[in-house]
C-alpha cells in the first residue's frame, strides 16, 4: 500500500521508561521524579528523543527520497506539505494566561528544576495545521468528484 507523503505524520514523543526496584519507597520516589520531571531527567529524555529521531531520519531518508531536517528542535511532529517540503509542528499551549505567565517567568523557569510546562501541550492546537491540510485535500477531492 502506497500513501501520499502529504498524509504522513511522524511523532517523536518524550519517553521515559520507569525503573521498578521492588521497593515501595523507591517506586514512590520514581513516581514523584517522573511527575515533577527534574531538569536532569528532562535532558535525558530529550537526548533520547533526538537520538531516536536521528536513527529514524537515517532509516527513512532512503524510502522518502528527500532529506529530513538535521535537527528536530522542539517539534514533536513532522509532516509533508503538498509541494513535498518537510514541516516541523512545534507544540502549542492551550491556555493564554498560562502561556503569558510562563513567557514572563521563562527566565526564572530556566533556573527552576522542573520542566512540566514543556511536556504539557495542546494536541489539537499542535496538529491543527496538519488536519487543516488534510481537510483542504478532502474538500478539493470532493469538488473534483462532483465535477466528474
C-alpha positions, 0 to 999 in steps of 0.5 A: 500500500502506497500513501501520499507523503502529504498524509504522513505524520511522524511523532517523536514523543518524550519517553521515559521508561520507569525503573521498578526496584521492588521497593515501595519507597523507591517506586514512590520516589520514581513516581514523584521524579517522573511527575515533577520531571527534574531538569536532569531527567528532562535532558535525558529524555530529550537526548533520547528523543533526538537520538531516536529521531536521528536513527529514524531520519537515517532509516527513512531518508532512503524510502522518502527520497528527500532529506529530513531536517538535521535537527528536530528542535522542539517539534514533536511532529513532522509532516509533508506539505503538498509541494513535498517540503518537510514541516516541523509542528512545534507544540502549542499551549492551550491556555493564554494566561498560562502561556503569558505567565510562563513567557514572563517567568521563562527566565526564572523557569530556566533556573527552576528544576522542573520542566512540566510546562514543556511536556504539557501541550495542546494536541489539537492546537499542535496538529491543527495545521496538519488536519487543516491540510488534510481537510483542504485535500478532502474538500478539493477531492470532493469538488473534483468528484462532483465535477466528474 
